[in-house]
Amino acid sequence: MHLKSISLFNYKNFSEASFEFDAKINCFVGKNGIGKTNVLDAIYQLSYGKSYFNPLAVQNIKHGEDFFVIDGEFIIKDRTEQIVCSLKKNQKKILKRNGKLYEKFSDHIGLIPLVIISPADRDLIVEGSENRRRFIDSVIAQSDAPYLQQLIQYQKILQQRNALLKYFSLNHVFENETLSIYNEQLHHLGHVIFEKRKQFINEFIPIFEKHHADIAGGEEKVQLIYESQLYEKDLFLLLSENIAKDRLLNYTSAGIHKDDLSFEIEGHPIKKFGSQGQQKSFLIALKLAQFEFIKKQCKQKPIILFDDIFDKLDETRVSKIVAMVNKDEFGQLFISDTHSDRTEKIVKLTHQTYKIFNL
């Protein structure tokens, strides 16, 4: 599987641009702010139907314009697949496959497995639990379409329960029977999601530990710990016990939407006790493990995007990546960097075909 070409119209800083890609390695080089990351984000958007860096879709439209279009041509299992993602102001975003409109974006997830490694990944360590849940969910959803639908349904019911709690508060009423209906639905879906997350983490940890040992030399003990209230009690019981608290807060305080993934080094939170280098090693291992897990589940090599590669990788880490490329562990790679000579020196070491785009 690889991306053959892409065309951008009014996307971020591009009025119009087209690129024909090499099936192995593609490098975007140029000064900061020139648009290297924007091209990578456009490729990401063709895989996930949304931007990696900017969740507000309308802000991806070029200033002064009314729409954007991203048009990509992929080769998947020896077939050509055209994916188009577009947005017009004040309208819904559109995603098409071979000219046919997707009714639900979720139906597209998994067609184009993709992993991005970016300086923005540091948010996984320093920001709130939502980022880490999103990481877990995005990895599982690449190869498990029912999981994504269960997650969407859970969020819908959660919103309805929260709206009901607000209604009770505003109108000074309470109907336990109505609330129990939502509790039962959340309990059922929450249990399925919890079990799938638990299974994923159990399979993912050994892969992560192997990659971290390769990168850091096995000198540090790191841990991924899945934290969930459902380890203690089933969700129906948790929801019942927290009714008084939920009525006070006007939202649901217990459930799988509160799950988290704890990152530790030598038994301590890496956010507080890990150096910048240790945090980088942790994140690289996390993303390489994501790549390997998806590759195994989807039975094809995901596209991998390395954004601002030298911000993320020192010489030692770069050599590890080069070794993986030489062993043909990766499929198609996209790399962004500020120095053309430096980038070309590295990609030559891979002994693979490549293209360099000077922006």
C-alpha positions in Angstrom: 0.0 0.0 0.0 1.3 3.5 -0.8 0.1 7.0 -1.7 0.8 7.7 -5.3 -0.1 11.4 -5.5 -1.9 14.2 -3.7 -3.4 17.5 -4.7 -4.2 20.4 -2.3 -6.5 23.3 -3.0 -6.8 26.1 -0.5 -5.5 23.8 2.3 -3.8 25.8 5.1 -1.0 27.8 3.4 -1.4 26.2 0.0 -3.5 27.8 -2.8 -2.8 24.9 -5.1 -0.1 22.2 -5.0 0.4 18.7 -6.4 2.9 16.0 -5.5 3.8 12.6 -7.2 5.4 10.3 -4.6 8.0 7.6 -4.4 6.6 4.3 -3.2 9.2 4.1 -0.4 10.6 7.4 1.0 9.5 11.0 0.5 11.1 14.0 2.1 9.8 17.6 2.5 12.5 20.1 3.2 12.4 23.8 3.7 12.4 26.6 6.3 10.0 26.6 9.3 6.6 27.8 8.4 6.8 26.9 4.7 4.2 24.2 4.9 6.0 20.9 5.3 3.9 19.8 8.3 0.8 20.9 6.4 1.4 18.3 3.6 1.9 15.6 6.2 -1.3 16.7 7.9 -3.2 16.5 4.6 -2.0 12.9 4.1 -3.1 12.1 7.7 -6.5 13.7 6.9 -7.0 11.3 4.0 -6.5 8.4 6.4 -8.5 9.6 9.4 -10.9 12.1 7.8 -9.6 14.8 10.2 -6.5 16.9 10.9 -3.9 15.7 13.4 -3.0 19.2 14.5 -6.2 21.3 14.2 -9.5 19.8 15.4 -11.5 22.8 14.1 -11.8 21.8 10.4 -12.8 25.2 9.2 -9.5 26.6 10.3 -7.7 24.3 7.8 -9.2 26.4 5.0 -6.7 28.9 3.6 -7.3 32.5 4.8 -9.6 34.4 2.5 -11.0 31.3 0.8 -14.3 29.4 1.3 -13.3 25.8 0.9 -10.5 23.3 0.8 -10.0 20.0 -1.1 -7.5 17.2 -0.6 -7.4 14.7 -3.4 -5.2 11.6 -3.0 -4.6 8.5 -5.1 -3.5 5.4 -3.3 -2.5 1.9 -4.5 -4.1 -0.6 -2.1 -3.8 -4.3 -2.7 -2.9 -3.6 -6.4 -6.0 -1.4 -6.8 -6.2 2.4 -7.4 -8.2 4.1 -4.7 -9.1 7.8 -4.9 -9.8 9.5 -1.6 -11.1 13.1 -1.5 -11.7 15.1 1.6 -13.2 18.6 1.3 -14.9 21.3 3.3 -16.9 24.3 2.4 -17.6 27.0 5.0 -20.9 26.6 6.8 -21.3 23.0 5.4 -20.4 19.5 6.6 -17.0 18.1 5.7 -17.2 15.5 2.9 -15.2 12.3 2.4 -15.4 10.3 -0.8 -13.9 7.0 -2.0 -13.7 6.6 -5.7 -16.4 9.3 -6.1 -18.8 7.7 -3.7 -19.7 9.7 -0.6 -19.2 8.2 2.8 -22.3 8.5 4.9 -20.3 7.9 8.1 -16.6 8.9 8.4 -16.1 5.9 10.7 -16.7 3.6 7.7 -13.4 4.9 6.2 -11.2 4.2 9.3 -8.9 1.3 8.7 -8.8 1.5 4.9 -5.5 3.4 5.0 -3.5 2.5 8.1 -1.2 5.3 9.1 1.0 6.4 12.0 2.4 9.9 12.6 5.4 10.8 14.7 5.5 14.5 15.6 6.8 16.9 18.2 3.1 17.4 19.0 3.1 13.9 20.4 4.4 15.4 23.7 0.8 16.2 24.5 0.4 12.5 25.2 2.7 13.0 28.2 1.9 16.5 29.4 -1.8 17.0 28.6 -4.9 15.4 30.1 -6.2 11.9 29.9 -8.4 12.6 26.8 -5.2 12.6 24.6 -4.2 9.2 25.9 -7.7 7.7 25.5 -7.7 9.0 22.0 -4.4 7.3 21.3 -5.7 3.9 22.6 -9.0 4.3 20.6 -7.3 5.3 17.4 -5.0 2.3 17.4 -7.8 -0.2 18.2 -10.2 1.3 15.6 -7.7 0.9 12.7 -8.4 -2.8 12.7 -11.7 -3.1 14.7 -14.6 -1.4 13.0 -17.2 -2.6 15.6 -15.1 -1.0 18.4 -15.4 2.4 16.8 -19.1 2.1 16.4 -19.4 1.0 20.1 -17.4 4.0 21.1 -19.5 6.4 19.1 -22.7 4.9 20.6 -21.3 5.2 24.1 -20.5 8.9 23.6 -24.0 9.5 22.2 -25.7 7.9 25.2 -23.3 9.7 27.6 -24.3 13.0 26.1 -28.0 12.1 26.5 -27.5 11.1 30.2 -25.6 14.4 30.8 -28.4 16.3 29.1 -30.9 14.6 31.4 -28.9 15.4 34.5 -29.0 19.1 33.5 -32.7 18.9 32.8 -33.3 17.5 36.3 -31.2 20.3 37.8 -32.9 23.1 35.9 -36.5 21.8 36.5 -35.9 20.6 40.1 -37.1 17.1 39.2 -35.6 13.6 39.3 -36.7 10.4 37.6 -34.5 7.4 38.7 -36.2 5.0 36.3 -35.3 7.1 33.2 -31.7 7.5 34.4 -31.5 3.7 34.9 -32.2 3.1 31.3 -29.1 5.1 30.3 -27.1 3.4 33.1 -28.0 0.0 31.6 -27.0 1.1 28.1 -23.7 2.6 29.3 -22.9 -0.4 31.4 -23.3 -2.8 28.4 -21.2 -0.7 26.0 -18.7 0.3 28.6 -18.0 -3.3 29.6 -17.3 -4.2 25.9 -15.0 -1.2 25.4 -13.2 -1.8 28.7 -12.5 -5.5 27.8 -11.2 -4.5 24.3 -9.0 -1.8 25.8 -7.6 -4.2 28.4 -6.9 -6.8 25.7 -5.2 -4.2 23.5 -2.9 -3.0 26.4 -1.9 -6.6 27.2 -0.8 -7.2 23.6 0.7 -3.7 23.2 2.9 -3.6 26.3 5.5 -6.3 25.2 5.8 -4.6 21.8 6.3 -1.2 23.4 8.9 -2.6 25.9 10.9 -4.2 23.0 11.1 -1.0 21.0 12.0 1.1 24.1 14.8 -1.4 24.9 16.1 -1.0 21.4 16.1 2.8 21.5 17.2 3.3 25.1 19.5 0.3 25.3 17.4 -1.4 28.0 18.9 0.7 30.7 15.6 2.1 32.0 12.5 0.4 33.3 9.4 1.9 31.7 5.7 1.0 32.2 2.4 1.5 30.6 -0.5 1.1 33.0 -4.1 1.1 31.9 -6.2 2.8 34.6 -10.0 2.3 34.7 -12.7 2.5 37.4 -14.1 -0.7 35.9 -11.2 -2.8 37.5 -12.9 -2.1 40.8 -16.7 -2.4 40.1 -18.9 -2.9 37.1 -20.2 0.3 35.5 -23.9 -0.1 36.4 -22.9 -0.2 40.1 -20.6 2.8 39.7 -23.3 4.8 38.0 -25.8 3.9 40.7 -23.4 4.8 43.5 -22.5 8.2 41.9 -26.0 9.5 41.3 -25.9 12.1 44.0 -22.5 13.3 42.8 -23.6 13.4 39.2 -26.7 15.4 40.0 -24.5 17.9 41.8 -22.0 18.2 38.9 -24.6 17.9 36.1 -22.5 15.3 34.3 -21.5 11.6 34.5 -18.5 11.2 36.7 -17.9 7.5 36.3 -17.3 5.4 33.2 -14.8 4.4 30.5 -14.7 8.1 29.4 -12.6 8.6 32.6 -10.0 5.9 31.7 -6.3 6.8 31.5 -3.0 5.4 30.5 -0.2 6.0 33.0 3.4 6.5 31.6 6.1 5.7 34.1 9.9 5.4 34.2 11.5 3.6 37.1 8.1 3.6 38.9 7.6 7.3 38.6 5.5 9.5 36.3 7.6 10.3 33.2 5.8 13.7 33.0 7.5 14.8 36.3 10.6 12.7 36.5 11.6 12.0 32.9 14.2 14.1 31.1 13.5 15.5 27.7 15.6 12.7 26.1 13.8 10.0 28.2 10.4 11.4 27.2 11.4 11.4 23.5 12.6 7.8 23.7 9.3 6.9 25.4 7.2 8.5 22.7 9.2 7.1 19.8 8.9 3.6 21.3 5.1 4.2 21.8 4.7 5.2 18.1 6.8 2.4 16.7 4.8 0.0 18.8 1.7 1.5 17.4 3.1 0.9 13.9 4.0 -2.7 14.6 0.6 -3.4 16.3 -1.4 -2.0 13.4 0.8 -3.8 10.8 0.1 -7.1 12.6 -3.6 -6.5 12.9 -4.2 -5.1 9.4 -1.7 -7.4 7.7 -0.2 -4.5 5.8 2.5 -1.9 6.5 0.9 1.4 7.6 2.2 4.7 6.0 4.4 6.4 8.5 4.8 10.2 8.8 7.9 11.6 10.5 7.2 15.3 11.2 10.2 17.4 11.9 12.4 14.3 12.2 15.5 16.0 13.9 13.4 17.6 16.6 12.2 14.2 17.5 15.3 12.1 16.9 19.0 12.4 17.8 21.7 10.5 15.9 21.2 7.3 17.9 17.5 7.2 17.3 17.9 8.0 13.6 20.3 5.1 13.2 17.6 2.8 14.8 15.0 4.0 12.3 17.5 3.6 9.4 18.1 0.0 10.5 14.4 -0.7 10.5 14.0 0.7 7.0 17.0 -1.4 5.8 15.3 -4.5 7.1 12.2 -3.5 5.1 10.1 -3.3 8.3 8.5 0.0 7.0 6.3 0.6 4.0 6.1 4.1 2.6 7.7 6.9 4.7 7.2 10.7 4.6 9.7 12.9 6.4 9.9 16.6 7.0 13.1 18.5 7.9 14.6 21.9 7.6 17.9 20.8 6.0 18.0 19.1 2.6 21.6 17.9 2.8 21.1 16.4 6.3 17.9 14.6 5.2 19.5 13.3 1.9 22.5 12.0 3.8 20.2 9.9 6.1 17.9 8.5 3.4 20.9 7.4 1.3 21.8 5.2 4.2 18.5 3.3 3.8 19.5 2.0 0.3 15.8 2.6 -0.7 14.4 4.8 -3.5 13.4 8.3 -2.5 12.2 11.7 -3.6 13.0 15.1 -2.0 10.6 18.0 -2.3 12.1 21.4 -1.6 9.3 23.7 -0.5 
